């Protein structure tokens, strides 16, 4: 081994013991959308499980809970009157009507998380994504998830066994319209294999966190670094 190679090797070894500086960062809104059955909910859960620095936005909805869903964990389940009240008081960042039910995002917890440098994940449709993009354009990261084929999408919907046949037919009929909004998103993933899609979604999250504009404490850090040289 040459001297230069040895020096480089030692430097790399020493770097491992250097503390990583904390640089204040503004949180981001990580939006995942797709036609029903394309896998956005599974993808969102895997991202949450793999990264402790992002939390799920718990939406408000007027639809009935599905088997296994818990109020305050999966959704805040409310009646139509309560939902309308939240809309009228400006307590929702976004809302939409989907298959005869209403869904919305409570404003206060999201704004608090962003200020504190925490990331928030949204499992919402294109209508919600548009509204969030209008209200917080510098904070959103939008990912659209596509199925690998129409047949796969239909099989996934049927295999869930959560909806009757007429609802599955409605969701398939709506899929083409929903997919037409893919150009509005920053990233598009074709969800052929969930492991690969999860890895891609996590890579997007890491890259977006490192954007200069989100690292609020970067200027102070650089100034201190320069003054010490």
ABEGO torsion letter per residue (X at the ends): XBAAAAAAAAAAAAAAABBBBBBBBBBBBBBBBBBBGAGAAAAAAAAAAABAABBBBBBBBABBBBBGBBBGAABBBBBAAAAAAAAAAGABABBBBBGGBBBBBBAAAAAAAAAAGBBBBBBBBAAAAAAAAAABAAABBBBBBBBABAAAAAAAAAAAGABBAAAAAAAAAAAAAAAAAAAABABBBBBABAAAAAAAAAAAAAAAAABAAABAAAAAAAAAAAAAX
